[in-house]
């Protein structure tokens, strides 16, 4: 008999009692509640009420505020159906147990802490909202609460350190395949880890690796996808370059079903590459290669390199043809498209 994955609901204590009180008042009064009456009930200033409302909005509560009428709770943040996800993924090596957070700093940071403490392979840290989500190259990853998929999987593959980064390409391909199956839109991969839909970034992967003496100890594969994010919810600076599955399909996407599908696809990709190597995921990655034959520039420690993307080699490095026809390999870096 297959065992069912366990789910630990790690309730967030981070929301202050005051914010919980503000929400309770708004829930109990379906119409508008004036800022003054909230401030009188809780014995706090109107300014403090305003700050709590703004911070609740950042946590996914849709609260309408109209001057001289007050605040009205329009919608509470959506929650993933974790028991459904656990049932669909039962028996998966990559999803043996879930730790669900309504809110967390970063699922990658939490998963790394758990990995260092000895958490087993297949521990999945999931959150509805991250307060300090991390992207590649020290960037931030932001997502409105309850609208994206934000999760990190602890893996403990029996691999040399030199091969560990190839799991990032396998993960990218698995996530792309799952999204395509779920929402029926083509997904491309921009080396090394960006998920591209309709020429814009819809998600990314942050792989963090720890090992000793040439063996991997643990890997945390952090996956962030803009699922039901609306255009207006994207940071202004990202509106030209980012998208979401909802924006691409004009349909609200079932996040729980997608999470389960990604983990099932990851399970296949992971177990396959541990047995058969990375030839298959590399071939699939090449089929989704967004950069191929495009003019690119890559920031390296020695400066900017400009050329034409010429594919991915057998070690997962990006090949770039330079203006003098030489091919240069990049193991890591930040690639910008020129067309
Ligand atoms: C990138 O494109 O730069 C990678 C983004 C990875 C974001 C995900 S969201 C879940 C996990 N937790 C984090 O803090 N980051 C990753």
Boltz pocket constraint, residues with backbone or C-beta under 6 A from the ligand:
constraints:
  - pocket:
      binder: B
      contacts: [[A, 105], [A, 106], [A, 107], [A, 108], [A, 109], [A, 130], [A, 132], [A, 133], [A, 134], [A, 135], [A, 136], [A, 137], [A, 139], [A, 140], [A, 141], [A, 149], [A, 150], [A, 151], [A, 152], [A, 193], [A, 194], [A, 203], [A, 204], [A, 205], [A, 206], [A, 222], [A, 223], [A, 224], [A, 225]]
      max_distance: 6.0
